[in-house]
Structure formats: structure tokens, C-alpha cells
Amino acid sequence: MPSEWLTLDLGTGELEAMALALENPSRVILLDDALARRIARAAGLDVWGTLRILLEAKSRKLTESIEPLVNRLAETGMWISDEVRQRVLVLAGEERRNKEED
């Protein structure tokens, strides 16, 4: 693991996951923190986030709809901007309802 990473505002889990990914560069690393994702990509790692996992699950027909899962993530504390939420739902083929319907 590059020593510069230790000076960044990254959690222990993120650092350990990135170190493990460096040892296994053919694998995908799951990171949601923006800084950790930037650093991992700069190191040449293949980075996915939780929302990408949901899109993959939908494309492989492991779930009919990701909207309830995205909602649950947001309700339990994962910050998802309205723009990202809308983009993910469009990619999943699930048009977001009007706010008036919510």
C-alpha cells in the first residue's frame, strides 16, 4: 500500500480493502466514499459502488426493481443525490415517479 494513502482521510476498512485490491488487481473493489474511489481509480483499480451492484443485480434478473432497494439505502443513511438517484433509476429502466406521488 502506498504510504501516501495513510495521510489521507480514509477509514481503516477502505485502506485495507484498497491494499487487498492492489494484491488482486483483476478483482473489482466495492467503495462508496468519493475520495476512496478517486484514489483507487488513480491506482488503476476497477471500482464499483453499491448502486452499480444494484444495477448489475437488476440486469442479471436477481431483482425485479432496484427502486425499493435504493430507497432503503437512503433511509438507512447512505447519501444519494437526487441527480444520481434519477440517473440510476433511468439506467435500470425504472422511471422515477413525480415527487407529488411520493
Secondary structure, 3 states (H helix, E strand, C coil): CCHHHHHCCCCHHHHHHHHHHHHCCCCEEECCCHHHHHHHHHCCCEEECHHHHHHHHHHCCCCCCCHHHHHHHHHCCCCCCHHHHHHHHHHCCCCCCCHHHC
